[in-house]
Amino acid sequence: MSRIINLRQARKRRARDERRRAADANAAAHGRPAAEKRLSEARARLEEARLEAHRLDRGAGDGEDPGQA
């Protein structure tokens, strides 16, 4: 004997499943986990700090604007 199903519920379930599959595919293609985002931001800040640590300061008496090179 076949199982009786509610067609409205079956359509909604199928639509939910399709949206979930599309969202998962989108997340896999474009998204990154939050931990990975924080790690890359921390690495960028560290690299910027290292770069700033090696910056040469121009003396005020040399007559050149440090922004103009």
mmCIF file of the N, C-alpha and C atoms, coordinates in Angstrom:
data_MODEL
# 
_entry.id   MODEL 
# 
loop_
_atom_site.group_PDB 
_atom_site.id 
_atom_site.type_symbol 
_atom_site.label_atom_id 
_atom_site.label_alt_id 
_atom_site.label_comp_id 
_atom_site.label_asym_id 
_atom_site.label_entity_id 
_atom_site.label_seq_id 
_atom_site.pdbx_PDB_ins_code 
_atom_site.Cartn_x 
_atom_site.Cartn_y 
_atom_site.Cartn_z 
_atom_site.occupancy 
_atom_site.B_iso_or_equiv 
_atom_site.pdbx_formal_charge 
_atom_site.auth_seq_id 
_atom_site.auth_comp_id 
_atom_site.auth_asym_id 
_atom_site.auth_atom_id 
_atom_site.pdbx_PDB_model_num 
ATOM 1   N N  . MET A 1 1  ? 0.838  -1.172 0.000  1.00 0.00 ? 1  MET A N  1 
ATOM 2   C CA . MET A 1 1  ? 0.000  0.000  0.000  1.00 0.00 ? 1  MET A CA 1 
ATOM 3   C C  . MET A 1 1  ? 0.888  1.242  0.000  1.00 0.00 ? 1  MET A C  1 
ATOM 4   N N  . SER A 1 2  ? 0.504  2.232  -0.755 1.00 0.00 ? 2  SER A N  1 
ATOM 5   C CA . SER A 1 2  ? 1.326  3.436  -0.860 1.00 0.00 ? 2  SER A CA 1 
ATOM 6   C C  . SER A 1 2  ? 1.056  4.390  0.302  1.00 0.00 ? 2  SER A C  1 
ATOM 7   N N  . ARG A 1 3  ? 2.033  5.209  0.542  1.00 0.00 ? 3  ARG A N  1 
ATOM 8   C CA . ARG A 1 3  ? 1.966  6.164  1.645  1.00 0.00 ? 3  ARG A CA 1 
ATOM 9   C C  . ARG A 1 3  ? 1.255  7.434  1.176  1.00 0.00 ? 3  ARG A C  1 
ATOM 10  N N  . ILE A 1 4  ? 0.367  7.965  1.972  1.00 0.00 ? 4  ILE A N  1 
ATOM 11  C CA . ILE A 1 4  ? -0.348 9.187  1.632  1.00 0.00 ? 4  ILE A CA 1 
ATOM 12  C C  . ILE A 1 4  ? 0.530  10.369 2.028  1.00 0.00 ? 4  ILE A C  1 
ATOM 13  N N  . ILE A 1 5  ? 0.719  11.294 1.072  1.00 0.00 ? 5  ILE A N  1 
ATOM 14  C CA . ILE A 1 5  ? 1.532  12.473 1.364  1.00 0.00 ? 5  ILE A CA 1 
ATOM 15  C C  . ILE A 1 5  ? 0.731  13.726 1.055  1.00 0.00 ? 5  ILE A C  1 
ATOM 16  N N  . ASN A 1 6  ? 1.037  14.770 1.754  1.00 0.00 ? 6  ASN A N  1 
ATOM 17  C CA . ASN A 1 6  ? 0.428  16.069 1.511  1.00 0.00 ? 6  ASN A CA 1 
ATOM 18  C C  . ASN A 1 6  ? 1.271  16.760 0.441  1.00 0.00 ? 6  ASN A C  1 
ATOM 19  N N  . LEU A 1 7  ? 0.676  17.043 -0.707 1.00 0.00 ? 7  LEU A N  1 
ATOM 20  C CA . LEU A 1 7  ? 1.432  17.611 -1.823 1.00 0.00 ? 7  LEU A CA 1 
ATOM 21  C C  . LEU A 1 7  ? 1.972  18.998 -1.506 1.00 0.00 ? 7  LEU A C  1 
ATOM 22  N N  . ARG A 1 8  ? 1.237  19.782 -0.744 1.00 0.00 ? 8  ARG A N  1 
ATOM 23  C CA . ARG A 1 8  ? 1.697  21.119 -0.371 1.00 0.00 ? 8  ARG A CA 1 
ATOM 24  C C  . ARG A 1 8  ? 2.976  21.013 0.456  1.00 0.00 ? 8  ARG A C  1 
ATOM 25  N N  . GLN A 1 9  ? 2.983  20.118 1.425  1.00 0.00 ? 9  GLN A N  1 
ATOM 26  C CA . GLN A 1 9  ? 4.176  19.939 2.257  1.00 0.00 ? 9  GLN A CA 1 
ATOM 27  C C  . GLN A 1 9  ? 5.340  19.390 1.438  1.00 0.00 ? 9  GLN A C  1 
ATOM 28  N N  . ALA A 1 10 ? 5.048  18.494 0.516  1.00 0.00 ? 10 ALA A N  1 
ATOM 29  C CA . ALA A 1 10 ? 6.107  17.931 -0.320 1.00 0.00 ? 10 ALA A CA 1 
ATOM 30  C C  . ALA A 1 10 ? 6.732  19.016 -1.195 1.00 0.00 ? 10 ALA A C  1 
ATOM 31  N N  . ARG A 1 11 ? 5.910  19.908 -1.762 1.00 0.00 ? 11 ARG A N  1 
ATOM 32  C CA . ARG A 1 11 ? 6.445  21.004 -2.582 1.00 0.00 ? 11 ARG A CA 1 
ATOM 33  C C  . ARG A 1 11 ? 7.312  21.934 -1.748 1.00 0.00 ? 11 ARG A C  1 
ATOM 34  N N  . LYS A 1 12 ? 6.834  22.261 -0.545 1.00 0.00 ? 12 LYS A N  1 
ATOM 35  C CA . LYS A 1 12 ? 7.607  23.144 0.330  1.00 0.00 ? 12 LYS A CA 1 
ATOM 36  C C  . LYS A 1 12 ? 8.923  22.498 0.735  1.00 0.00 ? 12 LYS A C  1 
ATOM 37  N N  . ARG A 1 13 ? 8.905  21.215 1.038  1.00 0.00 ? 13 ARG A N  1 
ATOM 38  C CA . ARG A 1 13 ? 10.126 20.507 1.426  1.00 0.00 ? 13 ARG A CA 1 
ATOM 39  C C  . ARG A 1 13 ? 11.116 20.491 0.270  1.00 0.00 ? 13 ARG A C  1 
ATOM 40  N N  . ARG A 1 14 ? 10.605 20.229 -0.932 1.00 0.00 ? 14 ARG A N  1 
ATOM 41  C CA . ARG A 1 14 ? 11.479 20.196 -2.101 1.00 0.00 ? 14 ARG A CA 1 
ATOM 42  C C  . ARG A 1 14 ? 12.076 21.587 -2.359 1.00 0.00 ? 14 ARG A C  1 
ATOM 43  N N  . ALA A 1 15 ? 11.272 22.643 -2.207 1.00 0.00 ? 15 ALA A N  1 
ATOM 44  C CA . ALA A 1 15 ? 11.774 24.012 -2.401 1.00 0.00 ? 15 ALA A CA 1 
ATOM 45  C C  . ALA A 1 15 ? 12.822 24.358 -1.347 1.00 0.00 ? 15 ALA A C  1 
ATOM 46  N N  . ARG A 1 16 ? 12.585 23.966 -0.091 1.00 0.00 ? 16 ARG A N  1 
ATOM 47  C CA . ARG A 1 16 ? 13.565 24.218 0.982  1.00 0.00 ? 16 ARG A CA 1 
ATOM 48  C C  . ARG A 1 16 ? 14.875 23.510 0.687  1.00 0.00 ? 16 ARG A C  1 
ATOM 49  N N  . ASP A 1 17 ? 14.770 22.264 0.262  1.00 0.00 ? 17 ASP A N  1 
ATOM 50  C CA . ASP A 1 17 ? 15.980 21.496 -0.045 1.00 0.00 ? 17 ASP A CA 1 
ATOM 51  C C  . ASP A 1 17 ? 16.762 22.132 -1.195 1.00 0.00 ? 17 ASP A C  1 
ATOM 52  N N  . GLU A 1 18 ? 16.050 22.608 -2.201 1.00 0.00 ? 18 GLU A N  1 
ATOM 53  C CA . GLU A 1 18 ? 16.714 23.244 -3.341 1.00 0.00 ? 18 GLU A CA 1 
ATOM 54  C C  . GLU A 1 18 ? 17.403 24.542 -2.918 1.00 0.00 ? 18 GLU A C  1 
ATOM 55  N N  . ARG A 1 19 ? 16.728 25.355 -2.087 1.00 0.00 ? 19 ARG A N  1 
ATOM 56  C CA . ARG A 1 19 ? 17.350 26.588 -1.594 1.00 0.00 ? 19 ARG A CA 1 
ATOM 57  C C  . ARG A 1 19 ? 18.574 26.281 -0.747 1.00 0.00 ? 19 ARG A C  1 
ATOM 58  N N  . ARG A 1 20 ? 18.490 25.230 0.059  1.00 0.00 ? 20 ARG A N  1 
ATOM 59  C CA . ARG A 1 20 ? 19.620 24.843 0.901  1.00 0.00 ? 20 ARG A CA 1 
ATOM 60  C C  . ARG A 1 20 ? 20.802 24.400 0.043  1.00 0.00 ? 20 ARG A C  1 
ATOM 61  N N  . ARG A 1 21 ? 20.533 23.633 -1.008 1.00 0.00 ? 21 ARG A N  1 
ATOM 62  C CA . ARG A 1 21 ? 21.613 23.203 -1.906 1.00 0.00 ? 21 ARG A CA 1 
ATOM 63  C C  . ARG A 1 21 ? 22.255 24.403 -2.597 1.00 0.00 ? 21 ARG A C  1 
ATOM 64  N N  . ALA A 1 22 ? 21.421 25.351 -3.034 1.00 0.00 ? 22 ALA A N  1 
ATOM 65  C CA . ALA A 1 22 ? 21.954 26.544 -3.699 1.00 0.00 ? 22 ALA A CA 1 
ATOM 66  C C  . ALA A 1 22 ? 22.789 27.375 -2.723 1.00 0.00 ? 22 ALA A C  1 
ATOM 67  N N  . ALA A 1 23 ? 22.318 27.502 -1.487 1.00 0.00 ? 23 ALA A N  1 
ATOM 68  C CA . ALA A 1 23 ? 23.059 28.269 -0.480 1.00 0.00 ? 23 ALA A CA 1 
ATOM 69  C C  . ALA A 1 23 ? 24.386 27.595 -0.153 1.00 0.00 ? 23 ALA A C  1 
ATOM 70  N N  . ASP A 1 24 ? 24.380 26.279 -0.044 1.00 0.00 ? 24 ASP A N  1 
ATOM 71  C CA . ASP A 1 24 ? 25.624 25.560 0.235  1.00 0.00 ? 24 ASP A CA 1 
ATOM 72  C C  . ASP A 1 24 ? 26.627 25.727 -0.907 1.00 0.00 ? 24 ASP A C  1 
ATOM 73  N N  . ALA A 1 25 ? 26.134 25.665 -2.133 1.00 0.00 ? 25 ALA A N  1 
ATOM 74  C CA . ALA A 1 25 ? 27.023 25.842 -3.281 1.00 0.00 ? 25 ALA A CA 1 
ATOM 75  C C  . ALA A 1 25 ? 27.588 27.260 -3.306 1.00 0.00 ? 25 ALA A C  1 
ATOM 76  N N  . ASN A 1 26 ? 26.756 28.241 -2.989 1.00 0.00 ? 26 ASN A N  1 
ATOM 77  C CA . ASN A 1 26 ? 27.203 29.634 -2.963 1.00 0.00 ? 26 ASN A CA 1 
ATOM 78  C C  . ASN A 1 26 ? 28.237 29.845 -1.863 1.00 0.00 ? 26 ASN A C  1 
ATOM 79  N N  . ALA A 1 27 ? 27.986 29.269 -0.700 1.00 0.00 ? 27 ALA A N  1 
ATOM 80  C CA . ALA A 1 27 ? 28.933 29.415 0.407  1.00 0.00 ? 27 ALA A CA 1 
ATOM 81  C C  . ALA A 1 27 ? 30.270 28.758 0.070  1.00 0.00 ? 27 ALA A C  1 
ATOM 82  N N  . ALA A 1 28 ? 30.218 27.622 -0.591 1.00 0.00 ? 28 ALA A N  1 
ATOM 83  C CA . ALA A 1 28 ? 31.457 26.945 -0.963 1.00 0.00 ? 28 ALA A CA 1 
ATOM 84  C C  . ALA A 1 28 ? 32.225 27.747 -2.007 1.00 0.00 ? 28 ALA A C  1 
ATOM 85  N N  . ALA A 1 29 ? 31.504 28.405 -2.892 1.00 0.00 ? 29 ALA A N  1 
ATOM 86  C CA . ALA A 1 29 ? 32.165 29.150 -3.959 1.00 0.00 ? 29 ALA A CA 1 
ATOM 87  C C  . ALA A 1 29 ? 32.685 30.507 -3.492 1.00 0.00 ? 29 ALA A C  1 
ATOM 88  N N  . HIS A 1 30 ? 31.960 31.171 -2.596 1.00 0.00 ? 30 HIS A N  1 
ATOM 89  C CA . HIS A 1 30 ? 32.295 32.554 -2.256 1.00 0.00 ? 30 HIS A CA 1 
ATOM 90  C C  . HIS A 1 30 ? 32.638 32.784 -0.797 1.00 0.00 ? 30 HIS A C  1 
ATOM 91  N N  . GLY A 1 31 ? 32.216 31.933 0.060  1.00 0.00 ? 31 GLY A N  1 
ATOM 92  C CA . GLY A 1 31 ? 32.369 32.204 1.481  1.00 0.00 ? 31 GLY A CA 1 
ATOM 93  C C  . GLY A 1 31 ? 33.634 31.624 2.073  1.00 0.00 ? 31 GLY A C  1 
ATOM 94  N N  . ARG A 1 32 ? 34.034 32.213 3.176  1.00 0.00 ? 32 ARG A N  1 
ATOM 95  C CA . ARG A 1 32 ? 35.148 31.694 3.956  1.00 0.00 ? 32 ARG A CA 1 
ATOM 96  C C  . ARG A 1 32 ? 34.679 31.607 5.392  1.00 0.00 ? 32 ARG A C  1 
ATOM 97  N N  . PRO A 1 33 ? 35.153 30.640 6.127  1.00 0.00 ? 33 PRO A N  1 
ATOM 98  C CA . PRO A 1 33 ? 34.783 30.560 7.542  1.00 0.00 ? 33 PRO A CA 1 
ATOM 99  C C  . PRO A 1 33 ? 35.273 31.792 8.301  1.00 0.00 ? 33 PRO A C  1 
ATOM 100 N N  . ALA A 1 34 ? 34.580 32.119 9.371  1.00 0.00 ? 34 ALA A N  1 
ATOM 101 C CA . ALA A 1 34 ? 34.927 33.305 10.158 1.00 0.00 ? 34 ALA A CA 1 
ATOM 102 C C  . ALA A 1 34 ? 36.346 33.209 10.702 1.00 0.00 ? 34 ALA A C  1 
ATOM 103 N N  . ALA A 1 35 ? 36.755 32.030 11.110 1.00 0.00 ? 35 ALA A N  1 
ATOM 104 C CA . ALA A 1 35 ? 38.108 31.859 11.643 1.00 0.00 ? 35 ALA A CA 1 
ATOM 105 C C  . ALA A 1 35 ? 39.156 32.173 10.573 1.00 0.00 ? 35 ALA A C  1 
ATOM 106 N N  . GLU A 1 36 ? 38.884 31.766 9.350  1.00 0.00 ? 36 GLU A N  1 
ATOM 107 C CA . GLU A 1 36 ? 39.827 32.039 8.264  1.00 0.00 ? 36 GLU A CA 1 
ATOM 108 C C  . GLU A 1 36 ? 39.892 33.540 7.971  1.00 0.00 ? 36 GLU A C  1 
ATOM 109 N N  . LYS A 1 37 ? 38.750 34.229 8.038  1.00 0.00 ? 37 LYS A N  1 
ATOM 110 C CA . LYS A 1 37 ? 38.732 35.680 7.826  1.00 0.00 ? 37 LYS A CA 1 
ATOM 111 C C  . LYS A 1 37 ? 39.544 36.388 8.905  1.00 0.00 ? 37 LYS A C  1 
ATOM 112 N N  . ARG A 1 38 ? 39.347 35.981 10.166 1.00 0.00 ? 38 ARG A N  1 
ATOM 113 C CA . ARG A 1 38 ? 40.092 36.607 11.260 1.00 0.00 ? 38 ARG A CA 1 
ATOM 114 C C  . ARG A 1 38 ? 41.585 36.360 11.112 1.00 0.00 ? 38 ARG A C  1 
ATOM 115 N N  . LEU A 1 39 ? 41.953 35.164 10.695 1.00 0.00 ? 39 LEU A N  1 
ATOM 116 C CA . LEU A 1 39 ? 43.364 34.836 10.511 1.00 0.00 ? 39 LEU A CA 1 
ATOM 117 C C  . LEU A 1 39 ? 43.989 35.703 9.425  1.00 0.00 ? 39 LEU A C  1 
ATOM 118 N N  . SER A 1 40 ? 43.312 35.864 8.306  1.00 0.00 ? 40 SER A N  1 
ATOM 119 C CA . SER A 1 40 ? 43.884 36.676 7.230  1.00 0.00 ? 40 SER A CA 1 
ATOM 120 C C  . SER A 1 40 ? 43.950 38.150 7.627  1.00 0.00 ? 40 SER A C  1 
ATOM 121 N N  . GLU A 1 41 ? 42.961 38.635 8.398  1.00 0.00 ? 41 GLU A N  1 
ATOM 122 C CA . GLU A 1 41 ? 43.019 40.023 8.872  1.00 0.00 ? 41 GLU A CA 1 
ATOM 123 C C  . GLU A 1 41 ? 44.186 40.216 9.837  1.00 0.00 ? 41 GLU A C  1 
ATOM 124 N N  . ALA A 1 42 ? 44.409 39.246 10.715 1.00 0.00 ? 42 ALA A N  1 
ATOM 125 C CA . ALA A 1 42 ? 45.520 39.338 11.663 1.00 0.00 ? 42 ALA A CA 1 
ATOM 126 C C  . ALA A 1 42 ? 46.855 39.317 10.926 1.00 0.00 ? 42 ALA A C  1 
ATOM 127 N N  . ARG A 1 43 ? 46.958 38.479 9.912  1.00 0.00 ? 43 ARG A N  1 
ATOM 128 C CA . ARG A 1 43 ? 48.190 38.431 9.125  1.00 0.00 ? 43 ARG A CA 1 
ATOM 129 C C  . ARG A 1 43 ? 48.429 39.753 8.397  1.00 0.00 ? 43 ARG A C  1 
ATOM 130 N N  . ALA A 1 44 ? 47.371 40.352 7.880  1.00 0.00 ? 44 ALA A N  1 
ATOM 131 C CA . ALA A 1 44 ? 47.514 41.637 7.187  1.00 0.00 ? 44 ALA A CA 1 
ATOM 132 C C  . ALA A 1 44 ? 47.965 42.725 8.158  1.00 0.00 ? 44 ALA A C  1 
ATOM 133 N N  . ARG A 1 45 ? 47.390 42.741 9.370  1.00 0.00 ? 45 ARG A N  1 
ATOM 134 C CA . ARG A 1 45 ? 47.810 43.729 10.368 1.00 0.00 ? 45 ARG A CA 1 
ATOM 135 C C  . ARG A 1 45 ? 49.266 43.521 10.758 1.00 0.00 ? 45 ARG A C  1 
ATOM 136 N N  . LEU A 1 46 ? 49.687 42.273 10.921 1.00 0.00 ? 46 LEU A N  1 
ATOM 137 C CA . LEU A 1 46 ? 51.070 41.975 11.274 1.00 0.00 ? 46 LEU A CA 1 
ATOM 138 C C  . LEU A 1 46 ? 52.018 42.423 10.163 1.00 0.00 ? 46 LEU A C  1 
ATOM 139 N N  . GLU A 1 47 ? 51.660 42.148 8.931  1.00 0.00 ? 47 GLU A N  1 
ATOM 140 C CA . GLU A 1 47 ? 52.500 42.552 7.801  1.00 0.00 ? 47 GLU A CA 1 
ATOM 141 C C  . GLU A 1 47 ? 52.586 44.073 7.709  1.00 0.00 ? 47 GLU A C  1 
ATOM 142 N N  . GLU A 1 48 ? 51.472 44.755 7.950  1.00 0.00 ? 48 GLU A N  1 
ATOM 143 C CA . GLU A 1 48 ? 51.483 46.218 7.925  1.00 0.00 ? 48 GLU A CA 1 
ATOM 144 C C  . GLU A 1 48 ? 52.359 46.776 9.044  1.00 0.00 ? 48 GLU A C  1 
ATOM 145 N N  . ALA A 1 49 ? 52.302 46.165 10.223 1.00 0.00 ? 49 ALA A N  1 
ATOM 146 C CA . ALA A 1 49 ? 53.133 46.612 11.343 1.00 0.00 ? 49 ALA A CA 1 
ATOM 147 C C  . ALA A 1 49 ? 54.613 46.400 11.031 1.00 0.00 ? 49 ALA A C  1 
ATOM 148 N N  . ARG A 1 50 ? 54.950 45.287 10.400 1.00 0.00 ? 50 ARG A N  1 
ATOM 149 C CA . ARG A 1 50 ? 56.347 45.033 10.018 1.00 0.00 ? 50 ARG A CA 1 
ATOM 150 C C  . ARG A 1 50 ? 56.822 46.062 8.999  1.00 0.00 ? 50 ARG A C  1 
ATOM 151 N N  . LEU A 1 51 ? 55.967 46.381 8.052  1.00 0.00 ? 51 LEU A N  1 
ATOM 152 C CA . LEU A 1 51 ? 56.324 47.362 7.039  1.00 0.00 ? 51 LEU A CA 1 
ATOM 153 C C  . LEU A 1 51 ? 56.527 48.737 7.668  1.00 0.00 ? 51 LEU A C  1 
ATOM 154 N N  . GLU A 1 52 ? 55.642 49.127 8.562  1.00 0.00 ? 52 GLU A N  1 
ATOM 155 C CA . GLU A 1 52 ? 55.768 50.419 9.235  1.00 0.00 ? 52 GLU A CA 1 
ATOM 156 C C  . GLU A 1 52 ? 57.017 50.464 10.110 1.00 0.00 ? 52 GLU A C  1 
ATOM 157 N N  . ALA A 1 53 ? 57.415 49.342 10.681 1.00 0.00 ? 53 ALA A N  1 
ATOM 158 C CA . ALA A 1 53 ? 58.602 49.303 11.532 1.00 0.00 ? 53 ALA A CA 1 
ATOM 159 C C  . ALA A 1 53 ? 59.871 49.576 10.725 1.00 0.00 ? 53 ALA A C  1 
ATOM 160 N N  . HIS A 1 54 ? 59.854 49.275 9.439  1.00 0.00 ? 54 HIS A N  1 
ATOM 161 C CA . HIS A 1 54 ? 61.030 49.474 8.594  1.00 0.00 ? 54 HIS A CA 1 
ATOM 162 C C  . HIS A 1 54 ? 60.990 50.781 7.812  1.00 0.00 ? 54 HIS A C  1 
ATOM 163 N N  . ARG A 1 55 ? 59.975 51.587 8.050  1.00 0.00 ? 55 ARG A N  1 
ATOM 164 C CA . ARG A 1 55 ? 59.851 52.857 7.333  1.00 0.00 ? 55 ARG A CA 1 
ATOM 165 C C  . ARG A 1 55 ? 60.956 53.813 7.778  1.00 0.00 ? 55 ARG A C  1 
ATOM 166 N N  . LEU A 1 56 ? 61.546 54.499 6.822  1.00 0.00 ? 56 LEU A N  1 
ATOM 167 C CA . LEU A 1 56 ? 62.580 55.483 7.115  1.00 0.00 ? 56 LEU A CA 1 
ATOM 168 C C  . LEU A 1 56 ? 61.922 56.832 7.349  1.00 0.00 ? 56 LEU A C  1 
ATOM 169 N N  . ASP A 1 57 ? 62.280 57.476 8.446  1.00 0.00 ? 57 ASP A N  1 
ATOM 170 C CA . ASP A 1 57 ? 61.760 58.808 8.743  1.00 0.00 ? 57 ASP A CA 1 
ATOM 171 C C  . ASP A 1 57 ? 62.694 59.840 8.134  1.00 0.00 ? 57 ASP A C  1 
ATOM 172 N N  . ARG A 1 58 ? 62.130 60.784 7.417  1.00 0.00 ? 58 ARG A N  1 
ATOM 173 C CA . ARG A 1 58 ? 62.912 61.867 6.832  1.00 0.00 ? 58 ARG A CA 1 
ATOM 174 C C  . ARG A 1 58 ? 63.059 62.966 7.872  1.00 0.00 ? 58 ARG A C  1 
ATOM 175 N N  . GLY A 1 59 ? 64.217 63.581 7.915  1.00 0.00 ? 59 GLY A N  1 
ATOM 176 C CA . GLY A 1 59 ? 64.454 64.688 8.835  1.00 0.00 ? 59 GLY A CA 1 
ATOM 177 C C  . GLY A 1 59 ? 63.675 65.924 8.405  1.00 0.00 ? 59 GLY A C  1 
ATOM 178 N N  . ALA A 1 60 ? 63.318 66.775 9.344  1.00 0.00 ? 60 ALA A N  1 
ATOM 179 C CA . ALA A 1 60 ? 62.536 67.975 9.040  1.00 0.00 ? 60 ALA A CA 1 
ATOM 180 C C  . ALA A 1 60 ? 63.383 69.034 8.340  1.00 0.00 ? 60 ALA A C  1 
ATOM 181 N N  . GLY A 1 61 ? 64.710 68.983 8.450  1.00 0.00 ? 61 GLY A N  1 
ATOM 182 C CA . GLY A 1 61 ? 65.576 70.015 7.895  1.00 0.00 ? 61 GLY A CA 1 
ATOM 183 C C  . GLY A 1 61 ? 66.047 69.754 6.484  1.00 0.00 ? 61 GLY A C  1 
ATOM 184 N N  . ASP A 1 62 ? 65.598 68.716 5.799  1.00 0.00 ? 62 ASP A N  1 
ATOM 185 C CA . ASP A 1 62 ? 66.126 68.427 4.478  1.00 0.00 ? 62 ASP A CA 1 
ATOM 186 C C  . ASP A 1 62 ? 65.399 69.183 3.372  1.00 0.00 ? 62 ASP A C  1 
ATOM 187 N N  . GLY A 1 63 ? 64.314 69.903 3.696  1.00 0.00 ? 63 GLY A N  1 
ATOM 188 C CA . GLY A 1 63 ? 63.645 70.733 2.719  1.00 0.00 ? 63 GLY A CA 1 
ATOM 189 C C  . GLY A 1 63 ? 62.720 69.995 1.771  1.00 0.00 ? 63 GLY A C  1 
ATOM 190 N N  . GLU A 1 64 ? 62.566 68.716 1.930  1.00 0.00 ? 64 GLU A N  1 
ATOM 191 C CA . GLU A 1 64 ? 61.681 67.952 1.057  1.00 0.00 ? 64 GLU A CA 1 
ATOM 192 C C  . GLU A 1 64 ? 60.433 67.535 1.813  1.00 0.00 ? 64 GLU A C  1 
ATOM 193 N N  . ASP A 1 65 ? 59.347 67.506 1.097  1.00 0.00 ? 65 ASP A N  1 
ATOM 194 C CA . ASP A 1 65 ? 58.096 67.017 1.665  1.00 0.00 ? 65 ASP A CA 1 
ATOM 195 C C  . ASP A 1 65 ? 58.140 65.488 1.615  1.00 0.00 ? 65 ASP A C  1 
ATOM 196 N N  . PRO A 1 66 ? 57.931 64.783 2.733  1.00 0.00 ? 66 PRO A N  1 
ATOM 197 C CA . PRO A 1 66 ? 58.023 63.322 2.715  1.00 0.00 ? 66 PRO A CA 1 
ATOM 198 C C  . PRO A 1 66 ? 57.009 62.673 1.780  1.00 0.00 ? 66 PRO A C  1 
ATOM 199 N N  . GLY A 1 67 ? 55.919 63.344 1.503  1.00 0.00 ? 67 GLY A N  1 
ATOM 200 C CA . GLY A 1 67 ? 54.928 62.787 0.592  1.00 0.00 ? 67 GLY A CA 1 
ATOM 201 C C  . GLY A 1 67 ? 55.324 62.919 -0.861 1.00 0.00 ? 67 GLY A C  1 
ATOM 202 N N  . GLN A 1 68 ? 56.219 63.826 -1.172 1.00 0.00 ? 68 GLN A N  1 
ATOM 203 C CA . GLN A 1 68 ? 56.670 64.061 -2.536 1.00 0.00 ? 68 GLN A CA 1 
ATOM 204 C C  . GLN A 1 68 ? 58.007 63.362 -2.750 1.00 0.00 ? 68 GLN A C  1 
ATOM 205 N N  . ALA A 1 69 ? 58.019 62.345 -3.553 1.00 0.00 ? 69 ALA A N  1 
ATOM 206 C CA . ALA A 1 69 ? 59.274 61.632 -3.779 1.00 0.00 ? 69 ALA A CA 1 
ATOM 207 C C  . ALA A 1 69 ? 59.710 61.738 -5.206 1.00 0.00 ? 69 ALA A C  1 
# 
